Amino acid sequence: GGAAFVRCCHLLALLAEGDEHISRALRSARALDLVADRLARATKGDALGTEWLPFATAAAHLLQILICEEDTQCMSIADPTLFVPAWAHSRKPDTTVDALIEALRRSLVHVGGHMVAQALHTSALRALGTVAHLSRSQAQRMLAVKGADLAVAVLRHDGSDEEAVSIALWYIAELAPGSPFSPKAIAVSGA
């Protein structure tokens, strides 16, 4: 059920954080797709057996760790700045990006009522910002589905702390190079 999923996400996040080998093994085992798919289904209303917010927060945190964990394989090529992990090529991140965007949209737009920025918000924005940094086509997709609006919602939160504001601004900055139309799309979002 949902409670077991939450505990599993917490355990895997604890194991993977700071350990690139475990992170790589989990990515190779398609953990990104599996967790993102379950998050997407839960966000759309699948029965969870637990509350949605802790479920989504645990999933977003694990996705963030798997996406953001350093990968030293990039040091094996002549120009490490050109390295793109295998999981970030082409349309592979679609499921993850869609799930995180929808979870943010549900939390920030549809449910709302949070006094402060939640761990769900910061984890999802970190993961999405990293994907946007690695894949300009994904940055374009995020702009197309109004992903910048979600960061603006975090910025407009009266209870957003310095960390949440910093992450939201960084996310918007990662979206900016995604398209020649980015400045207009970001301006329309209110950033």
trRosetta pair geometry for C-beta under 8 A, 3 or more apart (Angstrom, degrees):
i j d omega theta_ij theta_ji phi_ij phi_ji
1 4 5.5 102 55 13 60 101
1 5 7.2 -109 114 -5 37 94
1 48 7.3 87 177 157 82 47
1 49 3.5 -56 -174 77 120 162
1 50 7.0 124 140 -21 101 96
2 5 5.4 -53 -149 33 36 115
2 6 6.5 38 154 -21 68 101
2 42 7.4 112 -115 -118 111 130
2 48 3.6 55 -77 168 146 80
2 49 4.1 173 16 63 99 82
2 50 3.5 -147 107 20 123 101
2 55 5.3 -49 -167 -96 110 127
3 6 5.7 -49 -150 32 34 113
3 7 6.5 31 153 -15 65 105
3 49 6.2 -89 -7 117 85 104
3 50 4.8 140 -61 -65 71 132
4 7 5.8 -55 -148 40 33 110
4 8 6.1 37 153 -22 66 108
5 8 5.6 -55 -145 37 29 113
5 9 6.3 32 155 -20 64 105
5 38 6.5 -156 -148 156 142 148
5 50 8.0 -151 49 28 100 135
5 55 6.6 37 91 -140 120 92
5 58 7.3 136 125 95 78 137
5 59 7.6 -3 151 -68 111 98
6 9 5.9 -55 -151 34 29 111
6 10 6.5 27 152 -17 63 106
6 50 6.3 -85 -19 98 134 168
6 54 5.6 20 -126 135 143 101
6 55 5.7 -91 -74 -102 103 55
6 58 4.4 152 -142 -4 69 166
7 10 5.7 -55 -149 37 33 111
7 11 6.2 32 154 -18 67 107
8 11 5.7 -55 -146 38 30 111
8 12 6.2 25 158 -14 66 108
9 12 6.0 -57 -143 41 28 106
9 13 6.1 29 157 -20 64 109
9 35 6.8 108 -106 -131 105 123
9 58 3.8 112 84 155 140 102
9 59 5.7 -92 -114 -78 154 44
9 61 6.8 105 152 66 113 97
9 62 4.3 -111 -160 -33 90 136
10 13 5.8 -56 -146 37 27 112
10 14 6.3 30 155 -21 63 107
10 58 5.7 -61 -49 -138 79 111
10 61 7.7 27 -97 86 59 136
10 62 7.9 -96 -61 -62 26 105
11 14 5.7 -55 -150 34 29 113
11 15 6.4 24 154 -14 64 108
12 15 5.7 -56 -146 40 33 110
12 16 5.9 21 160 -13 69 115
12 26 6.5 114 -171 -115 118 147
12 31 7.1 -172 178 -157 151 147
12 62 5.6 42 88 -132 111 123
13 16 6.0 -61 -135 44 26 103
13 17 6.0 34 165 -34 65 107
13 58 7.6 -138 -14 -164 138 70
13 61 5.4 8 -112 125 157 101
13 62 4.6 -110 -67 -94 100 71
13 65 5.0 141 -140 7 81 154
14 17 6.4 -45 -139 21 21 111
15 19 6.8 -61 157 44 58 139
15 22 5.3 -130 141 171 94 157
16 19 6.0 -123 -152 60 30 93
16 22 4.8 -141 -104 110 61 109
16 23 4.6 102 -165 -79 102 74
16 26 5.8 -43 -94 7 133 148
16 62 7.5 84 39 -149 140 75
16 65 5.1 114 98 135 116 126
16 66 6.3 -19 158 -78 158 71
16 69 6.4 -95 158 -64 97 152
17 65 5.1 -75 -80 -140 80 131
17 69 7.3 -144 -121 -93 39 110
18 69 7.8 -114 -37 -131 16 104
19 22 4.3 38 108 20 119 110
19 23 6.4 157 92 -15 63 88
19 69 7.8 -30 67 -154 40 139
20 23 5.3 -56 -143 42 36 116
20 24 5.9 40 157 -24 70 105
20 69 5.7 167 -105 152 66 112
20 70 5.9 -66 -84 84 121 72
20 71 6.0 151 -153 -105 121 46
20 72 6.2 93 119 3 173 93
21 24 5.8 -51 -145 35 27 110
21 25 6.4 28 153 -19 62 106
22 25 5.6 -53 -146 37 33 113
22 26 6.3 31 155 -17 66 105
23 26 5.9 -57 -149 38 29 108
23 27 6.3 27 153 -16 65 106
23 65 6.9 -131 -109 142 112 85
23 66 5.6 170 -153 -126 89 57
23 69 3.9 -113 -126 81 169 161
23 71 7.7 -122 101 -81 125 84
24 27 5.7 -54 -147 39 31 110
24 28 6.2 33 153 -20 65 107
24 71 6.9 114 -81 -121 104 98
24 73 7.9 110 -108 -26 137 124
25 28 5.6 -54 -146 37 30 113
25 29 6.3 24 154 -15 63 109
26 29 5.7 -58 -145 42 32 109
26 31 4.1 -23 172 7 89 149
26 32 8.0 109 132 -34 88 70
26 66 5.8 -104 101 -113 123 118
27 30 7.8 42 176 -76 35 20
27 31 6.3 -73 -80 40 30 97
27 32 6.0 27 -127 -21 72 111
27 66 5.7 151 -71 -174 91 107
27 85 7.6 -41 166 165 159 134
27 86 8.0 130 139 67 121 97
27 87 5.2 -90 -172 -48 118 145
30 33 4.6 -35 -179 38 93 115
30 34 5.8 96 121 -24 87 98
31 34 5.6 -59 -140 42 34 111
31 35 5.8 27 165 -14 72 109
31 62 7.6 -101 154 153 118 118
31 66 6.2 -152 93 -109 117 157
32 35 6.5 -62 -144 40 21 101
32 36 6.0 15 161 -13 61 117
32 63 6.5 91 -133 -129 73 83
32 66 5.7 -161 -77 119 89 142
32 67 7.2 97 -113 -66 121 86
32 87 5.9 100 16 -167 157 138
32 93 7.6 -59 155 -117 139 68
32 95 7.7 124 132 81 85 108
32 96 5.3 -33 172 -74 102 131
33 36 5.9 -61 -139 43 25 109
33 37 6.0 28 161 -23 64 110
33 95 5.4 59 -132 72 72 150
33 96 7.2 -82 -86 -50 45 90
34 37 6.0 -54 -146 33 24 111
34 38 6.6 19 156 -14 60 107
35 38 5.9 -59 -151 39 31 108
35 39 6.2 32 151 -20 66 107
35 59 5.3 167 175 -150 100 89
35 62 5.7 -128 -145 95 162 126
35 63 5.8 -164 106 -67 132 92
35 66 7.9 145 32 13 146 149
36 39 5.5 -53 -145 37 32 113
36 40 6.2 36 155 -22 66 105
36 59 7.6 138 -87 173 37 116
36 63 6.4 89 -72 -102 87 133
36 95 4.6 118 110 130 132 93
36 96 4.1 -105 -90 -96 153 56
36 98 7.6 92 171 61 116 79
36 99 4.0 180 -167 17 80 151
36 100 7.4 -52 -127 -32 100 81
37 40 5.7 -52 -148 34 30 113
37 41 6.5 27 155 -16 64 105
37 95 5.9 -21 -66 -178 76 131
37 99 7.1 -99 -62 -73 20 140
38 41 5.9 -54 -147 38 32 109
38 42 6.2 31 154 -18 65 108
38 59 6.7 -153 88 -112 99 136
39 42 5.8 -58 -146 39 29 110
39 43 6.1 31 156 -22 65 108
39 55 7.8 167 -115 139 69 90
39 56 6.2 96 -146 -124 98 69
39 59 4.1 164 -81 142 116 157
39 60 7.2 113 -129 -56 149 68
39 63 7.6 -42 -19 -36 156 138
39 99 4.3 87 88 178 111 125
39 100 7.5 26 120 -68 148 52
39 103 5.9 -38 168 -61 114 131
40 43 5.8 -55 -146 35 28 112
40 44 6.5 21 156 -14 62 109
40 95 6.9 -94 -26 -170 145 80
40 98 6.3 28 -104 110 128 99
40 99 4.0 -90 -59 -102 89 93
40 102 6.3 74 -126 54 73 143
41 44 5.9 -61 -150 40 31 108
41 46 4.2 23 149 -16 93 143
42 45 7.8 148 -177 11 28 9
42 46 5.2 -71 -89 54 43 102
42 48 5.5 63 -135 -86 107 110
42 52 6.4 159 158 -132 104 86
42 55 5.6 -127 174 131 157 137
42 56 6.8 -162 104 -71 127 82
42 59 7.7 167 41 -18 142 155
43 52 7.5 106 -101 -162 49 121
43 56 6.7 82 -79 -99 93 120
43 99 6.9 158 6 -155 139 69
43 102 4.8 118 126 123 152 110
43 103 5.1 -110 -92 -83 137 67
43 106 5.3 -159 -159 -16 98 151
44 102 7.5 -12 -58 162 79 146
48 51 7.4 -75 96 65 143 7
48 52 6.3 174 -17 -84 162 62
48 55 5.5 -80 -155 -65 140 163
50 54 6.4 -78 148 71 120 113
50 55 5.6 140 89 -58 111 109
51 54 5.4 73 76 19 101 99
51 55 6.7 -170 93 -9 51 96
52 55 5.5 -70 -151 43 33 116
52 56 5.8 26 161 -17 74 111
52 106 7.7 -86 150 133 142 140
53 56 6.0 -56 -139 40 27 105
53 57 6.0 28 160 -21 64 110
53 107 7.2 103 -112 -112 87 109
53 118 7.3 -94 -163 -163 112 157
53 120 6.7 -105 -160 -35 75 144
54 57 5.5 -54 -140 38 31 114
54 58 6.2 33 160 -20 65 105
55 58 6.2 -59 -153 34 24 107
55 59 6.5 18 153 -13 61 110
56 59 5.7 -57 -146 40 32 110
56 60 6.0 30 157 -18 68 109
56 103 4.8 163 -158 -152 123 122
56 106 7.7 -145 -99 73 163 127
56 107 7.0 -166 109 -58 155 123
56 120 5.4 34 115 -126 102 131
57 60 5.9 -56 -142 39 28 108
57 61 6.2 30 157 -21 63 108
57 118 6.8 -98 -97 153 116 114
57 119 5.2 64 -153 85 116 104
57 120 4.3 -87 -93 -69 75 89
57 123 7.1 112 -157 26 61 142
58 61 5.8 -55 -146 35 28 112
58 62 6.5 25 157 -15 63 106
59 62 6.0 -59 -151 38 30 107
59 63 6.2 28 153 -17 66 109
59 99 7.7 -90 141 150 132 128
59 103 7.6 -158 82 -93 120 160
60 63 5.6 -54 -144 40 32 112
60 64 6.2 38 154 -25 65 105
60 100 6.3 109 -118 -120 95 91
60 103 6.3 -158 -67 110 119 156
60 119 7.7 153 84 127 119 77
60 120 5.2 101 35 -143 154 64
60 123 4.1 117 131 101 101 122
60 124 4.6 -52 -149 -62 130 81
60 127 6.8 -143 -168 5 75 140
61 64 5.6 -51 -148 32 30 115
61 65 6.6 27 155 -17 63 104
61 119 6.6 1 -72 150 112 114
61 123 4.7 -79 -84 -125 54 156
62 65 5.9 -55 -150 36 33 109
62 66 6.3 26 155 -14 66 108
63 66 5.9 -59 -145 42 30 107
63 67 6.0 22 159 -14 67 114
63 96 6.1 160 -153 -151 127 108
63 99 7.8 -172 -84 91 162 122
63 100 6.6 -149 109 -74 155 116
63 123 7.3 104 63 154 87 107
63 124 7.8 34 77 -105 126 59
63 127 5.0 30 121 -122 98 160
64 67 6.0 -65 -143 43 25 105
64 68 5.6 -3 171 2 66 121
64 123 4.2 -113 -30 -166 145 83
64 124 7.3 -94 -65 -66 108 25
64 126 5.0 51 -141 84 118 115
64 127 4.2 -107 -95 -57 64 102
65 68 6.4 -65 -125 49 21 94
65 69 5.8 39 170 -47 62 104
66 69 6.3 -34 -135 6 20 115
67 96 7.4 146 -75 168 128 150
67 126 8.0 148 82 121 118 82
67 127 4.6 95 48 -141 149 85
67 130 5.1 138 141 84 108 136
67 131 6.3 -47 -161 -55 137 88
68 126 6.0 -19 -63 149 145 108
68 127 6.6 -102 -35 -96 101 59
68 130 5.0 -146 -90 -61 77 162
71 74 5.9 93 97 -18 87 97
71 83 7.6 -155 92 140 112 135
71 85 5.6 101 26 -88 170 116
72 75 5.2 -20 -177 9 74 117
73 76 5.7 -41 -172 14 55 117
73 83 7.2 157 100 -158 80 139
73 85 7.7 100 62 -109 125 79
74 77 6.6 -58 -168 29 48 103
74 80 4.3 84 145 -154 98 92
74 83 3.4 -149 -126 37 97 171
75 80 5.5 -2 -91 -94 44 130
77 80 6.2 141 65 -86 88 50
77 82 6.8 -101 116 70 139 101
77 83 5.8 160 35 -77 133 97
79 82 4.7 57 97 3 104 112
80 83 5.4 -24 -164 -9 54 121
84 88 5.2 -121 179 84 90 116
84 89 6.1 110 124 -75 121 75
84 134 5.5 125 -134 -174 85 95
84 135 7.0 94 -147 -73 126 78
85 88 4.8 83 63 7 83 107
85 89 7.9 -130 97 -26 48 80
85 134 6.8 -26 24 -155 88 149
86 89 6.2 -37 -161 -2 39 116
86 92 7.8 38 143 15 59 177
87 92 5.6 -153 -173 131 46 138
87 93 6.9 84 145 -71 79 84
88 92 6.6 -132 -107 70 6 117
88 93 5.8 14 -126 -40 55 123
88 131 6.6 -170 -127 -136 104 69
88 134 4.3 -41 -177 130 157 135
88 135 5.2 -157 173 -43 97 115
88 138 7.6 -83 -163 -11 85 145
89 92 5.6 56 65 5 64 125
89 135 7.7 177 -107 -97 18 121
90 137 7.6 -11 -147 64 29 152
91 94 4.8 3 179 -31 82 122
91 137 7.9 -74 -79 119 60 135
93 96 4.9 -64 -163 49 72 113
93 97 5.2 70 138 -26 96 104
93 131 5.2 157 -179 -146 159 126
93 135 6.4 -180 25 27 138 156
93 138 5.4 0 77 -101 131 142
94 97 6.0 -61 -142 40 25 107
94 98 6.0 21 162 -16 64 112
94 138 7.9 -141 -78 -110 52 95
94 141 7.5 -112 -116 -169 76 171
95 98 6.0 -58 -145 39 25 110
95 99 6.2 23 158 -19 63 111
96 99 5.9 -59 -147 36 26 109
96 100 6.3 19 160 -13 64 109
96 127 7.4 -115 163 155 114 125
96 131 7.0 179 102 -86 120 150
97 100 6.1 -61 -147 40 27 105
97 101 6.1 26 158 -18 65 111
97 128 6.6 98 -130 -120 77 87
97 131 5.9 -159 -83 126 102 161
97 138 5.6 -159 -75 -158 153 108
97 141 6.3 70 130 101 153 130
97 142 6.5 -108 -168 -72 122 91
98 101 5.9 -57 -144 38 27 110
98 102 6.2 21 160 -14 64 111
99 102 6.0 -60 -146 40 26 107
99 103 6.2 27 156 -20 64 108
100 103 5.7 -53 -144 36 31 111
100 104 6.4 31 156 -17 64 105
100 124 4.4 162 -166 -150 101 97
100 127 5.9 -145 -109 86 158 124
100 128 5.5 -166 115 -62 142 104
101 104 5.9 -57 -151 38 29 109
101 105 6.2 29 152 -20 65 108
101 128 7.2 105 -67 -104 76 138
101 142 6.8 -165 -86 -126 127 77
101 145 5.7 43 174 109 156 137
101 147 5.6 -77 -117 -100 113 97
101 150 7.0 -153 -145 -25 68 156
102 105 5.4 -51 -142 37 33 114
102 106 6.3 36 157 -21 66 102
103 106 5.9 -51 -147 34 30 110
103 107 6.3 21 157 -12 63 111
103 120 6.6 -124 148 -178 115 117
103 124 6.0 -157 84 -98 115 146
104 107 5.9 -64 -145 43 29 106
104 108 5.6 0 169 3 70 119
104 120 7.5 176 -92 139 62 98
104 121 6.5 95 -125 -118 92 66
104 124 5.0 -171 -63 118 107 154
104 125 7.4 98 -101 -59 140 77
104 150 4.4 49 137 -159 132 142
105 108 6.5 -64 -126 50 20 93
105 109 5.1 -26 -169 27 63 123
105 110 6.6 53 139 -10 72 103
105 150 6.4 -81 -72 -91 63 118
106 109 7.3 -45 -89 53 9 82
106 110 4.9 -40 -142 44 48 124
106 111 6.0 41 155 -11 69 106
107 110 7.7 30 -6 49 13 83
107 111 5.6 -33 -132 45 33 120
107 112 7.9 121 155 -61 41 32
107 114 7.3 25 170 -33 93 135
107 118 6.7 -102 178 41 140 139
107 120 5.7 177 -88 106 170 140
107 121 6.7 -143 108 -68 141 87
108 111 7.9 45 4 52 13 81
108 112 6.7 41 177 -88 29 66
108 114 7.9 -53 -105 18 56 126
108 121 6.9 94 -66 -103 111 114
108 150 5.7 130 48 -144 155 78
108 153 4.2 95 172 122 132 149
108 154 7.0 -68 -114 -57 138 70
109 112 6.8 -20 -179 -55 8 96
109 150 7.7 -78 -33 -103 107 79
109 153 6.7 -94 -65 -100 76 159
114 117 7.2 83 125 -99 136 21
114 118 5.7 -93 -142 -38 151 104
114 157 7.0 -24 89 -134 102 131
114 159 7.3 -129 128 61 80 131
115 159 4.8 81 148 -38 60 168
116 157 7.0 101 -151 153 30 131
116 159 3.6 -103 -91 137 61 123
116 160 6.9 143 -159 -81 64 32
116 161 6.8 22 -161 -24 115 93
116 164 7.7 179 171 -20 82 157
117 121 4.8 -107 -170 73 89 144
117 122 6.3 90 141 -45 118 94
117 154 5.3 52 -111 -150 121 97
117 157 5.6 144 -60 74 81 158
117 159 6.8 -169 -10 102 61 83
117 160 4.6 57 -29 -116 117 77
117 161 6.7 -118 36 20 111 76
117 164 3.5 120 52 -126 162 155
118 121 4.9 108 58 0 72 98
118 122 7.5 -148 98 3 43 84
119 122 5.9 -58 -146 43 37 104
119 123 5.8 35 158 -18 71 111
120 123 6.2 -61 -143 41 23 107
120 124 6.0 18 163 -15 63 114
121 124 6.1 -60 -143 39 22 106
121 125 6.2 16 161 -13 62 112
121 154 5.4 148 175 -100 134 121
121 164 6.5 30 105 -138 122 111
122 125 6.0 -57 -142 41 28 107
122 126 6.2 32 158 -21 64 107
122 163 6.6 12 -121 131 142 105
122 164 5.6 -96 -78 -104 104 74
122 167 5.2 96 -139 52 80 170
123 126 5.8 -56 -149 35 28 111
123 127 6.4 24 156 -15 64 108
124 127 5.9 -57 -148 39 30 109
124 128 6.1 25 157 -15 66 111
125 128 5.7 -55 -138 43 30 109
125 129 6.0 35 159 -23 65 108
125 150 7.6 -165 -87 117 97 109
125 151 6.2 108 -125 -98 125 91
125 154 6.9 -38 -56 -15 150 163
125 167 4.9 105 100 145 129 109
125 168 6.0 -55 -156 -89 161 55
125 170 7.9 108 147 71 109 92
125 171 4.5 -80 -172 -61 98 148
126 129 5.9 -57 -146 36 25 112
126 130 6.5 24 157 -18 61 107
126 167 5.9 -55 -65 -149 80 121
126 171 7.8 -94 -73 -74 28 105
127 130 5.9 -58 -153 35 29 110
127 131 6.5 28 152 -17 64 106
128 131 5.6 -53 -148 37 34 112
128 132 6.2 35 153 -20 67 106
128 142 6.3 120 -176 -113 114 142
128 147 6.6 -163 176 -170 144 135
128 171 6.2 40 89 -141 103 117
129 132 5.6 -53 -145 37 31 112
129 133 6.3 37 152 -23 64 104
129 167 7.4 -141 -13 -172 150 75
129 170 5.7 40 -149 119 157 93
129 171 4.1 -105 -76 -106 111 69
129 174 4.4 126 -156 23 79 155
129 175 7.9 -79 -115 -36 69 78
130 133 5.5 -49 -149 32 33 115
130 134 6.4 22 155 -11 64 108
130 174 7.7 -55 -56 -148 20 163
131 134 5.9 -64 -148 43 30 104
131 135 6.0 -31 172 35 69 107
131 138 5.0 -87 148 127 101 152
131 139 7.9 173 113 -61 75 66
131 142 8.0 132 93 -47 111 132
132 135 7.0 -82 -125 63 20 68
132 136 7.9 54 -171 -107 60 34
132 138 5.9 -130 -93 101 49 97
132 139 3.9 89 -150 -90 88 90
132 142 5.9 -52 -87 18 115 150
132 171 7.3 98 28 -159 145 66
132 174 4.2 108 94 136 121 109
132 175 5.4 -54 -164 -80 153 58
132 178 6.3 -62 -162 -70 99 124
133 139 8.0 101 -42 -67 25 120
133 174 4.9 -64 -60 -144 81 118
134 138 7.6 16 76 38 79 134
135 138 3.9 61 96 10 117 111
135 139 6.7 175 99 -13 62 80
136 139 5.2 -48 -148 33 40 117
136 140 6.5 46 151 -22 66 99
136 177 6.8 -79 -115 116 105 88
136 178 5.1 166 -158 -132 70 60
136 179 7.7 144 177 -55 96 59
137 140 5.6 -48 -152 33 35 115
137 141 6.7 39 147 -20 63 101
138 141 5.3 -47 -149 34 39 115
138 142 6.4 42 150 -21 66 101
138 178 7.9 -99 81 -129 49 124
139 142 5.6 -51 -150 34 33 113
139 143 6.5 34 150 -18 64 103
139 174 6.7 -137 -111 139 119 78
139 175 5.2 168 -162 -132 98 53
139 177 7.1 10 131 77 167 66
139 178 2.8 -142 118 -99 119 129
139 179 7.1 -165 111 -19 99 83
139 182 7.8 -12 146 -98 113 127
140 143 5.7 -53 -150 36 33 111
140 144 6.2 36 151 -24 65 106
140 178 4.8 -172 -56 161 60 109
140 179 4.9 102 -106 -57 92 116
141 144 5.5 -54 -147 34 32 115
141 145 6.5 11 160 -2 66 107
142 145 6.4 -67 -146 46 28 95
142 147 3.5 -39 179 15 86 155
142 148 7.5 103 137 -37 95 67
142 175 5.9 -111 95 -114 124 112
142 178 7.2 -119 51 -109 100 174
143 146 7.6 31 -178 -80 33 24
143 147 6.3 -65 -66 36 28 99
143 148 6.4 25 -117 -19 67 108
143 175 5.8 137 -67 -174 95 114
143 178 5.8 176 -19 90 128 139
143 179 6.0 -115 48 17 160 132
143 181 7.6 142 144 93 147 94
143 182 6.1 -101 -104 -112 152 74
143 185 4.7 57 -171 129 110 159
143 186 7.6 -61 -125 -55 106 74
146 149 4.3 5 164 5 100 124
146 150 7.5 116 126 -21 76 83
146 189 6.6 153 -157 -99 81 106
147 150 5.7 -45 -165 22 48 114
147 151 7.3 44 145 -12 69 98
147 175 6.7 -176 88 -101 114 141
148 151 5.7 -52 -158 36 45 110
148 152 6.3 48 145 -21 71 105
148 172 5.7 76 -136 -117 95 88
148 175 5.8 -152 -76 90 99 167
148 185 6.4 132 14 133 143 91
148 186 5.0 -141 -149 -115 163 67
148 189 4.0 -138 108 -27 108 170
148 191 5.9 -82 172 -22 114 133
149 152 5.4 -55 -149 38 35 115
149 153 6.5 43 149 -27 65 100
149 189 4.5 -136 -74 -141 62 103
149 190 7.4 70 -120 25 68 102
150 153 5.5 -44 -152 27 34 116
150 154 7.0 35 148 -16 61 98
151 154 5.6 -50 -157 33 39 112
151 155 6.5 39 145 -19 67 104
151 168 4.1 146 -166 -161 88 85
151 169 7.6 153 171 -59 125 26
151 171 4.8 -165 -96 83 137 125
151 172 5.1 -165 105 -54 157 94
151 189 7.8 45 57 147 89 144
151 191 7.0 19 94 -88 109 124
152 155 5.3 -52 -147 38 37 114
152 156 6.2 34 154 -19 68 107
152 168 7.6 151 -60 177 23 124
152 172 7.8 83 -56 -82 74 130
152 189 5.0 -179 -21 148 143 100
152 190 4.7 103 -163 73 150 102
152 191 5.2 -115 -84 -67 106 78
153 156 5.8 -56 -144 38 30 109
153 157 7.0 50 150 -41 59 92
154 157 5.7 -36 -160 3 36 119
154 160 5.7 108 167 -107 71 137
154 164 5.6 -137 175 167 115 105
154 165 7.5 -174 131 -90 98 44
154 167 7.7 -58 134 83 156 96
154 168 4.3 -163 85 -86 125 138
155 160 6.5 -94 -121 47 23 170
155 165 6.2 85 -115 -126 72 77
155 168 5.1 -166 -55 121 87 151
155 169 7.4 94 -89 -59 120 77
155 191 7.3 104 23 -116 159 76
156 160 8.0 92 61 -10 25 134
156 190 7.7 7 -56 121 125 138
157 160 4.1 107 76 -38 105 99
157 164 7.3 -42 62 128 132 145
160 164 4.3 -124 -161 92 90 129
160 165 5.3 113 135 -57 118 83
160 168 7.4 -20 -164 -5 147 142
161 164 5.3 95 52 12 66 102
161 165 7.1 -129 102 -3 33 93
162 165 5.8 -59 -146 39 30 111
162 166 6.1 31 156 -21 66 109
163 166 5.7 -57 -147 37 28 112
163 167 6.3 25 157 -17 65 108
164 167 5.8 -55 -145 38 30 109
164 168 6.2 29 156 -19 64 108
165 168 5.8 -56 -146 37 29 111
165 169 6.3 26 157 -15 65 108
166 169 6.0 -58 -147 39 27 108
166 170 6.2 28 155 -19 64 109
167 170 5.7 -54 -145 38 30 112
167 171 6.3 35 154 -24 64 105
168 171 5.7 -51 -149 32 30 115
168 172 6.7 29 153 -16 62 104
169 172 5.7 -53 -151 36 34 111
169 173 6.4 35 150 -19 65 106
170 173 5.5 -55 -149 37 33 114
170 174 6.4 34 152 -21 66 103
171 174 5.7 -54 -150 34 31 110
171 175 6.7 31 151 -19 63 104
172 175 5.7 -54 -152 33 34 113
172 176 6.8 53 149 -42 63 96
172 186 6.1 104 -165 -141 103 123
172 191 5.3 162 -141 -145 151 158
173 176 5.6 -34 -154 4 36 122
174 177 7.7 -60 -170 29 34 93
174 178 7.9 52 138 -42 58 106
175 178 5.3 -44 -170 -1 51 129
175 182 6.2 167 135 -147 79 119
175 186 6.7 145 99 -82 120 113
176 182 4.8 132 -151 140 41 142
176 183 7.0 46 -145 -71 90 64
176 186 6.4 -11 -94 -39 79 154
177 182 6.9 -38 -28 4 7 166
178 182 5.5 121 55 -82 81 127
179 182 4.7 139 62 -46 77 85
179 185 7.3 45 69 8 127 138
181 184 5.4 -53 -174 43 72 112
181 185 5.8 71 130 -23 88 106
182 185 5.6 -63 -142 42 33 108
182 186 5.8 27 163 -17 72 110
183 186 5.9 -59 -143 40 27 107
183 187 6.1 29 157 -21 64 109
184 187 5.7 -55 -144 37 29 112
184 188 6.3 32 155 -22 64 105
185 188 5.8 -52 -148 33 29 113
185 189 6.8 33 151 -23 60 103
186 189 5.6 -51 -156 28 36 115
186 191 4.9 -53 172 51 88 128
187 190 8.0 75 174 -51 33 15
187 191 7.0 -92 -91 57 29 78
